[in-house]
Amino acid sequence: MAQSLAQLGYPRVKPPLDDGFAPASVANENFRRMANEAGPVPCAIGLERGEGVFTRHDLDLFPEGHQAAPLNAAMVERTVKFLLWQRGGHTVTIGGPHDAYEHVKQTYSAKGRLAFDVETVGKRMYGKPIEVVRASPEDVPLSTMSSLPIGRNLEGCRIGFDLGASDRKVAALIDGEPVFTEETVWDPRGNSDPEYHYRELKAGIDAAARHLPKIDAIGGSTAGVLVENKIMVSSLFRGVSERDYPKARDIFLRVAKEYGVPVEVANDGDVTALAGAMSLGVGRLLGIAMGSSEAAGYVDAQGNITGWLNELAFAPVDYAVDAPADEWSGDVGCGVQYLTQQAVFRLADRAGIDLHGSDVLAEKLKIAQHALESGHEGARRVWETIGVYCGYALAHYAEFYDLETVLVLGRVVSGEGGAIILEQADRVLETEFPRLASKIKTVLPDDKTRRVGQAVAAASLPSLEDR
């Protein structure tokens, strides 16, 4: 259904290597304008994620009988999709037209098109399948906000780690000053034995420990969704069977037991945002790590995290009919294919870059980055295309986040690529969304912070009072 929205979303700034790109931000803006001109019908989307935490998002839809009314169901469904992966939830309430409710209910069913979301967000994260119910708009509860102070603990001898799909990073700090940092290529997704993951993690911690007189605390950043240091869902463990998954889930509890110090681990997106907030001294900050996947985190006006999922790798940014599919979830047009090294690999053939020299993801990215540094014109178009994607994605994110600063980290923005991406992103905002261009500042940290900043920020997560 999302494909029918593509007619509303063609961009004024064309990505050099993707003529069919139909950004959600443009489609949504045009949808709102047209619905308002037609005499809008209110619709409220509600999400509940337990313990009295609700999210409410309001939409204006086309009135019944309008020629564009068939687009309503698709717009509601794509908005639900974004909200589920941004905020989280197990119960979805549709306060709007019956056909939109029926479409969402069928889509988010055990045999529906988005059965992956039902299983992953519902069962894996919240212990029950997603339920879709209907209500009148006025009966959908208002949003309840919650935020949590996190990190900024720098005293003592600390170790921080950052686990990505193609490399792992570690840092040793003494009173907030890094005395050792290391990056190591690994292959977590290709290994089915969780003992491999633990050995690799322990090797990094032990390497950092050799540069400290003692260990006071260990903090970590990892792809995935965590609950009380248990990793409930993560692409890092895609190769691990259901039978062995409990060993993977409890890997950080094992670290705490073995080293006997406070251990705190957070989603890599939240740590990205924390790194930005700490270095820039700002709030209302969205951090995006462009690596093997897209990690995102948000720090509110008070400098706290919100407890949202912020799994924007699964959130739609493109409504094109032939948008690329995520190999894991199967859905199309989601961030993982646009703001990650997967985008580099997908675009490389179109740009005339041969990446067949290695099967290791980190090495393939290095080949493409070397081509960029060597002046390969096709390689530059790859990063320009990702920059255009980024600009339109940020405009879309601004519909759901109160944004003033966007910090971009990760391997994809290392070297010349980072400046190219932000140059094109800013161009999109200035051309297509001038109001946002004057409000949102895009920021690249220095190169060292881009590559190991998350490990350093992660080290600040545990409080020594937890000892």
C-alpha beads as a LAMMPS data file, in Angstrom:
LAMMPS data file: protein, C-alpha beads

467 atoms
466 bonds

1 atom types
1 bond types

-500.0 500.0 xlo xhi
-500.0 500.0 ylo yhi
-500.0 500.0 zlo zhi

Masses

1 110.0

Atoms # bond

1 1 1 0.000 0.000 0.000
2 1 1 2.879 2.362 0.683
3 1 1 3.675 2.312 -3.036
4 1 1 0.552 4.349 -3.847
5 1 1 2.005 7.228 -1.850
6 1 1 4.988 7.482 -4.218
7 1 1 3.077 9.811 -6.548
8 1 1 3.175 12.434 -3.780
9 1 1 6.870 12.135 -2.983
10 1 1 9.173 13.007 -5.884
11 1 1 12.055 15.237 -4.746
12 1 1 13.307 18.536 -6.126
13 1 1 16.878 17.501 -5.278
14 1 1 17.529 14.256 -7.155
15 1 1 19.950 11.687 -5.715
16 1 1 22.530 11.148 -8.487
17 1 1 22.276 7.348 -8.456
18 1 1 18.584 6.822 -7.637
19 1 1 16.091 8.349 -10.058
20 1 1 13.144 6.533 -8.481
21 1 1 13.595 7.855 -4.945
22 1 1 10.246 9.054 -3.516
23 1 1 10.998 10.531 -0.072
24 1 1 8.435 10.084 2.681
25 1 1 9.028 13.642 3.897
26 1 1 7.845 15.168 0.606
27 1 1 4.888 12.794 0.297
28 1 1 3.759 13.477 3.855
29 1 1 4.027 17.242 3.434
30 1 1 2.009 17.150 0.217
31 1 1 -0.525 14.779 1.780
32 1 1 -1.099 17.182 4.683
33 1 1 -1.463 20.164 2.381
34 1 1 -3.922 18.425 0.056
35 1 1 -5.972 16.947 2.899
36 1 1 -6.220 20.358 4.545
37 1 1 -7.438 21.905 1.303
38 1 1 -10.062 19.139 0.965
39 1 1 -11.498 19.615 4.449
40 1 1 -9.566 17.162 6.651
41 1 1 -10.908 14.239 8.660
42 1 1 -9.073 13.779 12.000
43 1 1 -7.277 10.540 12.795
44 1 1 -5.379 9.712 15.985
45 1 1 -2.865 6.867 16.233
46 1 1 -2.126 5.576 19.716
47 1 1 0.595 3.213 20.948
48 1 1 0.815 1.650 24.387
49 1 1 4.019 0.066 25.623
50 1 1 3.093 -0.808 29.189
51 1 1 3.366 0.844 32.605
52 1 1 1.058 3.650 31.535
53 1 1 3.325 4.903 28.735
54 1 1 1.349 6.079 25.691
55 1 1 2.157 7.770 22.420
56 1 1 -0.450 9.717 20.466
57 1 1 0.143 11.001 16.942
58 1 1 -2.486 12.995 15.044
59 1 1 -3.039 12.966 11.279
60 1 1 -5.385 14.814 8.941
61 1 1 -6.871 12.481 6.325
62 1 1 -8.898 12.979 3.157
63 1 1 -12.693 12.931 3.576
64 1 1 -14.620 9.879 2.374
65 1 1 -15.465 10.160 -1.310
66 1 1 -12.488 12.370 -2.150
67 1 1 -10.472 11.078 -5.108
68 1 1 -7.367 10.822 -2.892
69 1 1 -9.174 9.062 -0.009
70 1 1 -7.713 5.657 -1.060
71 1 1 -4.339 7.005 0.103
72 1 1 -5.567 7.295 3.708
73 1 1 -5.002 3.656 4.641
74 1 1 -1.463 3.651 3.257
75 1 1 -0.582 6.868 5.090
76 1 1 -1.906 5.538 8.404
77 1 1 -0.051 2.246 7.971
78 1 1 3.306 3.900 7.133
79 1 1 2.892 6.244 10.091
80 1 1 2.153 3.324 12.413
81 1 1 5.263 1.610 11.059
82 1 1 7.435 4.623 11.857
83 1 1 5.947 5.086 15.332
84 1 1 6.349 1.419 16.265
85 1 1 10.063 1.474 15.589
86 1 1 10.580 4.974 16.982
87 1 1 8.552 4.718 20.194
88 1 1 7.801 1.015 20.684
89 1 1 4.501 -0.527 21.704
90 1 1 2.380 -3.655 21.849
91 1 1 -1.098 -2.162 21.364
92 1 1 -1.952 0.095 18.403
93 1 1 -5.150 2.140 18.518
94 1 1 -6.544 3.589 15.289
95 1 1 -8.853 6.515 15.949
96 1 1 -9.935 7.035 12.362
97 1 1 -11.707 5.561 9.327
98 1 1 -12.708 1.907 9.378
99 1 1 -10.804 1.050 6.183
100 1 1 -7.564 2.429 7.659
101 1 1 -8.135 0.373 10.812
102 1 1 -8.808 -2.793 8.807
103 1 1 -5.714 -2.251 6.661
104 1 1 -3.445 -1.771 9.682
105 1 1 -5.008 -4.725 11.513
106 1 1 -4.452 -7.041 8.545
107 1 1 -0.934 -5.760 7.876
108 1 1 0.114 -6.244 11.518
109 1 1 -1.128 -9.794 11.902
110 1 1 0.731 -13.097 12.226
111 1 1 0.201 -13.749 8.505
112 1 1 0.249 -10.131 7.388
113 1 1 2.837 -8.316 5.306
114 1 1 4.581 -7.019 8.424
115 1 1 4.563 -10.243 10.434
116 1 1 8.239 -9.564 11.236
117 1 1 7.213 -6.446 13.165
118 1 1 4.481 -8.366 14.982
119 1 1 6.964 -11.002 16.085
120 1 1 9.921 -8.719 16.820
121 1 1 8.355 -5.619 18.361
122 1 1 5.456 -7.482 19.904
123 1 1 6.587 -10.888 21.129
124 1 1 10.353 -10.403 21.391
125 1 1 10.317 -6.952 23.000
126 1 1 7.058 -6.857 24.939
127 1 1 6.169 -10.514 25.350
128 1 1 2.951 -10.504 23.328
129 1 1 1.867 -10.022 19.720
130 1 1 0.921 -6.563 18.509
131 1 1 -2.806 -5.929 18.920
132 1 1 -4.646 -3.402 16.730
133 1 1 -7.850 -1.899 18.144
134 1 1 -10.194 0.870 17.034
135 1 1 -11.510 3.904 18.904
136 1 1 -12.853 7.351 18.184
137 1 1 -10.131 10.028 17.870
138 1 1 -11.142 11.709 21.122
139 1 1 -10.744 8.440 23.049
140 1 1 -7.106 7.878 22.074
141 1 1 -5.010 8.769 25.170
142 1 1 -2.617 11.696 25.083
143 1 1 1.114 11.042 25.048
144 1 1 2.880 10.486 28.336
145 1 1 6.513 11.496 28.359
146 1 1 9.287 9.851 30.316
147 1 1 12.983 10.617 30.257
148 1 1 15.952 9.160 32.073
149 1 1 19.296 10.692 33.022
150 1 1 22.086 8.542 31.616
151 1 1 25.872 8.561 31.565
152 1 1 28.242 11.474 32.088
153 1 1 30.050 9.541 34.830
154 1 1 33.733 10.045 34.114
155 1 1 35.526 9.449 37.409
156 1 1 37.795 6.463 37.915
157 1 1 39.269 3.841 35.595
158 1 1 36.684 2.834 33.015
159 1 1 36.344 0.651 29.956
160 1 1 33.870 1.371 27.187
161 1 1 33.000 -0.833 24.234
162 1 1 30.921 -0.429 21.075
163 1 1 29.697 -3.527 19.248
164 1 1 28.818 -3.104 15.579
165 1 1 28.106 -5.651 12.870
166 1 1 31.467 -5.281 11.136
167 1 1 33.802 -4.033 13.864
168 1 1 34.035 -3.731 17.613
169 1 1 35.657 -0.806 19.396
170 1 1 37.006 -0.458 22.911
171 1 1 38.417 2.417 24.954
172 1 1 40.164 2.699 28.303
173 1 1 39.678 5.947 30.256
174 1 1 41.158 7.436 33.395
175 1 1 38.991 10.227 34.831
176 1 1 37.415 10.790 31.427
177 1 1 40.648 10.884 29.413
178 1 1 41.162 8.087 26.865
179 1 1 44.481 6.283 27.364
180 1 1 43.793 3.503 24.846
181 1 1 41.432 2.921 21.924
182 1 1 41.202 -0.023 19.525
183 1 1 39.087 -1.091 16.547
184 1 1 38.872 -4.754 15.543
185 1 1 37.075 -6.312 12.586
186 1 1 34.753 -9.166 13.522
187 1 1 31.806 -11.117 12.101
188 1 1 29.065 -11.454 14.744
189 1 1 26.193 -12.032 12.327
190 1 1 28.026 -14.902 10.655
191 1 1 28.576 -16.854 13.878
192 1 1 25.948 -19.104 15.427
193 1 1 27.802 -19.819 18.665
194 1 1 27.230 -17.054 21.284
195 1 1 30.513 -18.112 22.872
196 1 1 32.253 -16.490 19.886
197 1 1 30.600 -13.177 20.741
198 1 1 31.607 -13.433 24.386
199 1 1 35.224 -14.320 23.573
200 1 1 35.498 -11.338 21.224
201 1 1 33.934 -8.973 23.757
202 1 1 36.204 -10.254 26.509
203 1 1 39.271 -9.903 24.283
204 1 1 38.482 -6.217 23.793
205 1 1 37.878 -5.614 27.500
206 1 1 41.106 -7.388 28.423
207 1 1 43.070 -5.354 25.856
208 1 1 41.785 -2.134 27.411
209 1 1 42.376 -3.411 30.956
210 1 1 46.089 -3.784 30.252
211 1 1 46.280 0.029 30.023
212 1 1 44.587 0.683 33.384
213 1 1 45.833 0.200 36.949
214 1 1 42.389 -1.226 37.831
215 1 1 38.849 -1.466 36.458
216 1 1 36.174 0.560 38.245
217 1 1 33.343 0.200 35.725
218 1 1 32.500 -1.097 32.241
219 1 1 30.005 0.537 29.888
220 1 1 28.841 -0.661 26.513
221 1 1 27.112 0.342 23.309
222 1 1 25.486 -2.283 21.123
223 1 1 23.098 -2.672 18.239
224 1 1 19.747 -3.952 19.464
225 1 1 17.071 -3.496 22.099
226 1 1 18.055 -3.947 25.742
227 1 1 16.058 -4.444 28.929
228 1 1 18.047 -4.354 32.174
229 1 1 21.276 -5.207 30.334
230 1 1 19.626 -8.163 28.574
231 1 1 19.779 -7.905 24.791
232 1 1 16.261 -8.823 23.689
233 1 1 16.674 -8.304 19.934
234 1 1 19.832 -7.594 17.958
235 1 1 21.079 -8.058 14.416
236 1 1 24.430 -9.078 15.954
237 1 1 22.881 -12.394 16.966
238 1 1 20.973 -13.144 13.779
239 1 1 22.941 -16.361 13.345
240 1 1 22.143 -17.640 16.845
241 1 1 19.361 -20.214 17.135
242 1 1 16.334 -19.776 19.389
243 1 1 17.693 -22.577 21.559
244 1 1 21.016 -20.793 22.144
245 1 1 19.640 -17.251 22.263
246 1 1 19.406 -17.063 26.093
247 1 1 23.212 -17.315 26.184
248 1 1 23.450 -14.366 23.794
249 1 1 20.750 -12.412 25.642
250 1 1 22.652 -12.590 28.942
251 1 1 26.129 -11.864 27.587
252 1 1 26.473 -8.557 29.477
253 1 1 25.264 -10.090 32.741
254 1 1 28.105 -12.574 32.320
255 1 1 30.578 -9.708 31.897
256 1 1 29.354 -8.106 35.135
257 1 1 29.740 -11.393 37.006
258 1 1 33.215 -12.121 35.639
259 1 1 34.745 -8.687 36.248
260 1 1 32.863 -7.855 39.456
261 1 1 32.341 -4.155 38.627
262 1 1 29.298 -2.044 37.678
263 1 1 28.311 -2.751 34.070
264 1 1 25.778 -0.714 32.075
265 1 1 24.995 -1.252 28.397
266 1 1 22.744 0.860 26.175
267 1 1 21.528 0.827 22.602
268 1 1 24.182 2.234 20.281
269 1 1 21.827 4.949 19.099
270 1 1 21.289 6.298 22.586
271 1 1 25.040 6.254 23.164
272 1 1 25.547 8.144 19.898
273 1 1 23.145 10.816 21.108
274 1 1 24.803 10.870 24.514
275 1 1 28.224 11.322 22.898
276 1 1 26.892 14.330 21.019
277 1 1 25.166 15.836 24.008
278 1 1 28.319 15.461 26.098
279 1 1 30.646 16.957 23.493
280 1 1 28.365 19.755 22.269
281 1 1 26.552 20.591 25.486
282 1 1 23.123 20.627 23.799
283 1 1 19.753 18.882 23.982
284 1 1 17.041 18.170 21.401
285 1 1 19.698 16.123 19.673
286 1 1 19.254 13.165 17.355
287 1 1 22.341 11.030 16.930
288 1 1 22.624 8.810 13.866
289 1 1 25.358 6.213 13.482
290 1 1 25.800 5.183 9.847
291 1 1 27.513 1.825 10.061
292 1 1 26.519 -1.700 9.131
293 1 1 23.024 -0.633 10.154
294 1 1 21.443 2.686 11.109
295 1 1 21.541 3.309 14.838
296 1 1 19.721 6.304 16.257
297 1 1 19.200 7.858 19.661
298 1 1 17.557 10.977 20.988
299 1 1 18.374 13.313 23.858
300 1 1 15.575 15.654 24.907
301 1 1 15.713 19.314 25.932
302 1 1 16.872 18.292 29.426
303 1 1 19.708 16.182 28.041
304 1 1 18.033 12.877 28.962
305 1 1 17.136 9.825 26.911
306 1 1 13.463 9.012 26.461
307 1 1 13.215 5.232 26.652
308 1 1 12.006 5.070 23.041
309 1 1 13.247 2.342 20.704
310 1 1 14.682 4.738 18.096
311 1 1 15.268 1.776 15.749
312 1 1 15.160 3.939 12.651
313 1 1 16.817 1.258 10.526
314 1 1 13.314 -0.241 10.280
315 1 1 11.475 3.075 9.816
316 1 1 10.337 3.977 6.258
317 1 1 11.971 6.910 4.451
318 1 1 11.167 6.049 0.798
319 1 1 7.724 5.320 -0.709
320 1 1 9.024 4.306 -4.172
321 1 1 7.334 1.346 -5.843
322 1 1 10.652 -0.444 -6.346
323 1 1 12.337 0.700 -3.123
324 1 1 14.939 -1.821 -1.903
325 1 1 13.858 -4.356 0.709
326 1 1 15.514 -4.902 4.060
327 1 1 16.930 -8.431 3.973
328 1 1 15.931 -9.041 7.605
329 1 1 12.408 -7.609 7.953
330 1 1 11.435 -7.854 4.282
331 1 1 9.834 -4.393 4.282
332 1 1 10.795 -1.846 1.639
333 1 1 12.075 1.723 1.759
334 1 1 13.412 1.566 5.316
335 1 1 16.423 3.467 6.649
336 1 1 18.769 0.479 6.734
337 1 1 19.056 0.610 2.923
338 1 1 19.728 4.355 2.783
339 1 1 21.887 5.565 5.686
340 1 1 24.311 2.658 6.148
341 1 1 27.157 0.849 4.470
342 1 1 24.449 -1.275 2.823
343 1 1 23.566 1.833 0.826
344 1 1 27.210 2.113 -0.247
345 1 1 27.225 -1.506 -1.413
346 1 1 23.847 -1.163 -3.169
347 1 1 24.951 1.937 -5.065
348 1 1 28.515 0.801 -5.841
349 1 1 27.619 -1.177 -8.970
350 1 1 25.731 1.798 -10.384
351 1 1 28.805 3.925 -9.746
352 1 1 31.243 1.518 -11.412
353 1 1 32.996 0.436 -8.212
354 1 1 34.065 -3.211 -7.958
355 1 1 33.650 -4.449 -4.370
356 1 1 34.295 -8.118 -5.096
357 1 1 37.794 -8.022 -3.636
358 1 1 36.554 -9.044 -0.179
359 1 1 33.610 -10.711 1.496
360 1 1 34.233 -8.873 4.784
361 1 1 31.826 -5.949 5.123
362 1 1 34.331 -3.584 6.726
363 1 1 36.868 -4.330 3.994
364 1 1 34.295 -3.784 1.233
365 1 1 33.512 -0.379 2.709
366 1 1 37.217 0.446 2.791
367 1 1 37.461 -0.368 -0.931
368 1 1 34.669 2.087 -1.690
369 1 1 36.155 4.734 0.601
370 1 1 39.564 4.320 -1.016
371 1 1 37.929 4.925 -4.403
372 1 1 36.407 8.117 -3.000
373 1 1 39.719 9.307 -1.584
374 1 1 41.388 8.522 -4.941
375 1 1 39.049 10.847 -6.817
376 1 1 36.740 8.223 -8.366
377 1 1 33.806 10.279 -9.677
378 1 1 31.374 7.392 -9.295
379 1 1 32.348 6.985 -5.655
380 1 1 31.632 10.649 -5.024
381 1 1 28.149 10.173 -6.490
382 1 1 27.599 7.305 -4.032
383 1 1 28.192 9.586 -1.082
384 1 1 26.253 12.434 -2.683
385 1 1 23.300 10.089 -3.095
386 1 1 23.492 9.063 0.554
387 1 1 23.656 12.749 1.466
388 1 1 20.429 13.439 -0.433
389 1 1 18.830 10.458 1.295
390 1 1 19.998 11.918 4.603
391 1 1 18.495 15.341 3.992
392 1 1 15.069 13.959 3.135
393 1 1 15.231 11.474 6.000
394 1 1 16.027 14.258 8.482
395 1 1 13.000 16.214 7.296
396 1 1 10.914 13.098 7.898
397 1 1 12.433 12.549 11.337
398 1 1 11.600 16.144 12.250
399 1 1 7.897 15.190 11.987
400 1 1 8.397 12.862 14.953
401 1 1 11.248 14.460 16.963
402 1 1 11.743 17.947 18.375
403 1 1 15.088 18.604 16.681
404 1 1 17.729 21.295 16.904
405 1 1 20.924 19.284 16.359
406 1 1 21.693 16.152 14.350
407 1 1 25.006 14.446 15.047
408 1 1 26.196 11.942 12.441
409 1 1 28.702 9.226 13.347
410 1 1 29.817 5.861 11.982
411 1 1 32.161 4.327 9.440
412 1 1 30.220 5.635 6.436
413 1 1 30.993 9.247 7.395
414 1 1 34.707 8.674 7.986
415 1 1 37.087 10.640 5.779
416 1 1 35.789 12.730 2.876
417 1 1 32.422 10.977 2.868
418 1 1 31.098 12.689 5.973
419 1 1 31.507 16.205 4.617
420 1 1 29.891 15.193 1.302
421 1 1 26.893 13.655 3.081
422 1 1 26.256 16.711 5.251
423 1 1 26.785 19.116 2.353
424 1 1 24.069 17.353 0.372
425 1 1 21.785 16.969 3.396
426 1 1 21.983 20.691 4.111
427 1 1 21.323 21.399 0.424
428 1 1 18.126 19.338 0.587
429 1 1 16.918 21.142 3.710
430 1 1 17.676 24.579 2.255
431 1 1 16.018 23.776 -1.082
432 1 1 12.991 21.791 0.008
433 1 1 12.483 22.587 3.702
434 1 1 13.831 26.102 4.404
435 1 1 12.003 26.342 7.733
436 1 1 13.839 23.257 8.970
437 1 1 17.143 24.448 7.506
438 1 1 17.047 27.482 9.784
439 1 1 16.224 25.336 12.820
440 1 1 18.291 22.152 12.485
441 1 1 22.082 22.120 12.669
442 1 1 23.846 19.079 11.242
443 1 1 27.164 18.236 12.875
444 1 1 30.104 15.960 12.164
445 1 1 32.472 15.359 15.080
446 1 1 36.198 15.148 14.487
447 1 1 37.405 11.962 12.819
448 1 1 38.605 10.282 16.005
449 1 1 35.298 10.904 17.745
450 1 1 33.414 9.561 14.728
451 1 1 35.168 6.242 14.992
452 1 1 35.590 5.657 18.741
453 1 1 33.346 8.312 20.337
454 1 1 30.635 5.809 21.145
455 1 1 33.032 3.597 23.091
456 1 1 34.213 6.604 25.105
457 1 1 30.653 7.769 25.837
458 1 1 29.652 4.205 26.688
459 1 1 32.329 4.104 29.365
460 1 1 30.478 6.900 31.185
461 1 1 27.238 4.911 31.518
462 1 1 27.784 3.091 34.849
463 1 1 27.680 4.964 38.123
464 1 1 30.304 3.971 40.663
465 1 1 27.564 4.203 43.285
466 1 1 26.208 0.964 41.766
467 1 1 29.225 -0.851 43.174

Bonds

1 1 1 2
2 1 2 3
3 1 3 4
4 1 4 5
5 1 5 6
6 1 6 7
7 1 7 8
8 1 8 9
9 1 9 10
10 1 10 11
11 1 11 12
12 1 12 13
13 1 13 14
14 1 14 15
15 1 15 16
16 1 16 17
17 1 17 18
18 1 18 19
19 1 19 20
20 1 20 21
21 1 21 22
22 1 22 23
23 1 23 24
24 1 24 25
25 1 25 26
26 1 26 27
27 1 27 28
28 1 28 29
29 1 29 30
30 1 30 31
31 1 31 32
32 1 32 33
33 1 33 34
34 1 34 35
35 1 35 36
36 1 36 37
37 1 37 38
38 1 38 39
39 1 39 40
40 1 40 41
41 1 41 42
42 1 42 43
43 1 43 44
44 1 44 45
45 1 45 46
46 1 46 47
47 1 47 48
48 1 48 49
49 1 49 50
50 1 50 51
51 1 51 52
52 1 52 53
53 1 53 54
54 1 54 55
55 1 55 56
56 1 56 57
57 1 57 58
58 1 58 59
59 1 59 60
60 1 60 61
61 1 61 62
62 1 62 63
63 1 63 64
64 1 64 65
65 1 65 66
66 1 66 67
67 1 67 68
68 1 68 69
69 1 69 70
70 1 70 71
71 1 71 72
72 1 72 73
73 1 73 74
74 1 74 75
75 1 75 76
76 1 76 77
77 1 77 78
78 1 78 79
79 1 79 80
80 1 80 81
81 1 81 82
82 1 82 83
83 1 83 84
84 1 84 85
85 1 85 86
86 1 86 87
87 1 87 88
88 1 88 89
89 1 89 90
90 1 90 91
91 1 91 92
92 1 92 93
93 1 93 94
94 1 94 95
95 1 95 96
96 1 96 97
97 1 97 98
98 1 98 99
99 1 99 100
100 1 100 101
101 1 101 102
102 1 102 103
103 1 103 104
104 1 104 105
105 1 105 106
106 1 106 107
107 1 107 108
108 1 108 109
109 1 109 110
110 1 110 111
111 1 111 112
112 1 112 113
113 1 113 114
114 1 114 115
115 1 115 116
116 1 116 117
117 1 117 118
118 1 118 119
119 1 119 120
120 1 120 121
121 1 121 122
122 1 122 123
123 1 123 124
124 1 124 125
125 1 125 126
126 1 126 127
127 1 127 128
128 1 128 129
129 1 129 130
130 1 130 131
131 1 131 132
132 1 132 133
133 1 133 134
134 1 134 135
135 1 135 136
136 1 136 137
137 1 137 138
138 1 138 139
139 1 139 140
140 1 140 141
141 1 141 142
142 1 142 143
143 1 143 144
144 1 144 145
145 1 145 146
146 1 146 147
147 1 147 148
148 1 148 149
149 1 149 150
150 1 150 151
151 1 151 152
152 1 152 153
153 1 153 154
154 1 154 155
155 1 155 156
156 1 156 157
157 1 157 158
158 1 158 159
159 1 159 160
160 1 160 161
161 1 161 162
162 1 162 163
163 1 163 164
164 1 164 165
165 1 165 166
166 1 166 167
167 1 167 168
168 1 168 169
169 1 169 170
170 1 170 171
171 1 171 172
172 1 172 173
173 1 173 174
174 1 174 175
175 1 175 176
176 1 176 177
177 1 177 178
178 1 178 179
179 1 179 180
180 1 180 181
181 1 181 182
182 1 182 183
183 1 183 184
184 1 184 185
185 1 185 186
186 1 186 187
187 1 187 188
188 1 188 189
189 1 189 190
190 1 190 191
191 1 191 192
192 1 192 193
193 1 193 194
194 1 194 195
195 1 195 196
196 1 196 197
197 1 197 198
198 1 198 199
199 1 199 200
200 1 200 201
201 1 201 202
202 1 202 203
203 1 203 204
204 1 204 205
205 1 205 206
206 1 206 207
207 1 207 208
208 1 208 209
209 1 209 210
210 1 210 211
211 1 211 212
212 1 212 213
213 1 213 214
214 1 214 215
215 1 215 216
216 1 216 217
217 1 217 218
218 1 218 219
219 1 219 220
220 1 220 221
221 1 221 222
222 1 222 223
223 1 223 224
224 1 224 225
225 1 225 226
226 1 226 227
227 1 227 228
228 1 228 229
229 1 229 230
230 1 230 231
231 1 231 232
232 1 232 233
233 1 233 234
234 1 234 235
235 1 235 236
236 1 236 237
237 1 237 238
238 1 238 239
239 1 239 240
240 1 240 241
241 1 241 242
242 1 242 243
243 1 243 244
244 1 244 245
245 1 245 246
246 1 246 247
247 1 247 248
248 1 248 249
249 1 249 250
250 1 250 251
251 1 251 252
252 1 252 253
253 1 253 254
254 1 254 255
255 1 255 256
256 1 256 257
257 1 257 258
258 1 258 259
259 1 259 260
260 1 260 261
261 1 261 262
262 1 262 263
263 1 263 264
264 1 264 265
265 1 265 266
266 1 266 267
267 1 267 268
268 1 268 269
269 1 269 270
270 1 270 271
271 1 271 272
272 1 272 273
273 1 273 274
274 1 274 275
275 1 275 276
276 1 276 277
277 1 277 278
278 1 278 279
279 1 279 280
280 1 280 281
281 1 281 282
282 1 282 283
283 1 283 284
284 1 284 285
285 1 285 286
286 1 286 287
287 1 287 288
288 1 288 289
289 1 289 290
290 1 290 291
291 1 291 292
292 1 292 293
293 1 293 294
294 1 294 295
295 1 295 296
296 1 296 297
297 1 297 298
298 1 298 299
299 1 299 300
300 1 300 301
301 1 301 302
302 1 302 303
303 1 303 304
304 1 304 305
305 1 305 306
306 1 306 307
307 1 307 308
308 1 308 309
309 1 309 310
310 1 310 311
311 1 311 312
312 1 312 313
313 1 313 314
314 1 314 315
315 1 315 316
316 1 316 317
317 1 317 318
318 1 318 319
319 1 319 320
320 1 320 321
321 1 321 322
322 1 322 323
323 1 323 324
324 1 324 325
325 1 325 326
326 1 326 327
327 1 327 328
328 1 328 329
329 1 329 330
330 1 330 331
331 1 331 332
332 1 332 333
333 1 333 334
334 1 334 335
335 1 335 336
336 1 336 337
337 1 337 338
338 1 338 339
339 1 339 340
340 1 340 341
341 1 341 342
342 1 342 343
343 1 343 344
344 1 344 345
345 1 345 346
346 1 346 347
347 1 347 348
348 1 348 349
349 1 349 350
350 1 350 351
351 1 351 352
352 1 352 353
353 1 353 354
354 1 354 355
355 1 355 356
356 1 356 357
357 1 357 358
358 1 358 359
359 1 359 360
360 1 360 361
361 1 361 362
362 1 362 363
363 1 363 364
364 1 364 365
365 1 365 366
366 1 366 367
367 1 367 368
368 1 368 369
369 1 369 370
370 1 370 371
371 1 371 372
372 1 372 373
373 1 373 374
374 1 374 375
375 1 375 376
376 1 376 377
377 1 377 378
378 1 378 379
379 1 379 380
380 1 380 381
381 1 381 382
382 1 382 383
383 1 383 384
384 1 384 385
385 1 385 386
386 1 386 387
387 1 387 388
388 1 388 389
389 1 389 390
390 1 390 391
391 1 391 392
392 1 392 393
393 1 393 394
394 1 394 395
395 1 395 396
396 1 396 397
397 1 397 398
398 1 398 399
399 1 399 400
400 1 400 401
401 1 401 402
402 1 402 403
403 1 403 404
404 1 404 405
405 1 405 406
406 1 406 407
407 1 407 408
408 1 408 409
409 1 409 410
410 1 410 411
411 1 411 412
412 1 412 413
413 1 413 414
414 1 414 415
415 1 415 416
416 1 416 417
417 1 417 418
418 1 418 419
419 1 419 420
420 1 420 421
421 1 421 422
422 1 422 423
423 1 423 424
424 1 424 425
425 1 425 426
426 1 426 427
427 1 427 428
428 1 428 429
429 1 429 430
430 1 430 431
431 1 431 432
432 1 432 433
433 1 433 434
434 1 434 435
435 1 435 436
436 1 436 437
437 1 437 438
438 1 438 439
439 1 439 440
440 1 440 441
441 1 441 442
442 1 442 443
443 1 443 444
444 1 444 445
445 1 445 446
446 1 446 447
447 1 447 448
448 1 448 449
449 1 449 450
450 1 450 451
451 1 451 452
452 1 452 453
453 1 453 454
454 1 454 455
455 1 455 456
456 1 456 457
457 1 457 458
458 1 458 459
459 1 459 460
460 1 460 461
461 1 461 462
462 1 462 463
463 1 463 464
464 1 464 465
465 1 465 466
466 1 466 467
